[in-house]
């Protein structure tokens, strides 16, 4: 019996029979065997730096009470209106918001290129990262894209990432866990559960398994307050994703706070709702506004409202279009009922005409 011999070719070791080394025509009978190291599965090393000035921990994210899903305003040609954006962020800081979600559903991240998306995160960090926490929505239904965007987001200094479960091309629950485990090592992460948009719920046992990671800051939960209580009973931080339920979630079900759309309009009142204790009177006062905001899919109502308040240009990236004129009149009446002084900006509320709006399809 021929003795086996180990050879090395370009760094890969394999075993051959000596008789086959000299017989080049008999390669089919070769008994070479790749060593296990040659087929070891690849592993991902996060592209990160521990020297970033804004490096933060999940614990610092867990204590945030009011997080605004910030609106992205546009110029008439559809590009970002950074001057208006800066004004919006400054108003959030001035009225007590503790963090902003950049490029989320409200900020129309789904209508941005990744270059625009990361640029806006970087701009927000560079200008405001010392005053407010910047949470970048770097989630995707593609794990590869989520990894790449999250690496870039943390590289430009965002404090935390927001991640949604894969939507449209849905995966199994095991695939969902694997997806989140691919991005959690990069930094503090909020997982976002909104089945009405994704078509798939993230069940509690998935979150409980992911809670083993020190980088899981918590969950933005839109299923309802009973689900929130399931998490808070298990020591998991939760933010309500529903403005109409956030008061009860905060004071009755143990939620840490809210990731809010309404705070784009009335940040001071939303802060009072999250910090001031049980306040059913204020909550009831805000519910008609919140109901109005979500009459159509978000951010259609918010975009219309901010344009009528004069704090952004009336520019919509399609497929979003403004609310019909009767709803615009309704908003103007809501502003008067709640009090113009509670809303962002300092111009009188207007009822805009259809011709006042720009609808941009190519940008």
Secondary structure by P-SEA (a helix, b strand, c coil): cbbbbbbbccccccccccccccccccccccccccccccccbbbbbbbccccccccccaaaaaaccccccbbbbbccccccaaaaaaaaaaaaaaaccccccccccccccccccaaaaaaaaaaaaacccccbbbbbccccccaaaaaaaaaaaaaacccbbbbbccccccccaaaaaaaaaacccccbbbbbbbcccccccccaaaaaaaccccccccccccccaaaaaaaaaabbbbbbccccccccccccccccccccccccccaaaaaaaacccccaaaaaaaaaaaaaaaccccaaaaaaaaaaacccccccccccccccaaaaaaaaaaaaaaccccccccccccccccccbbbbccc
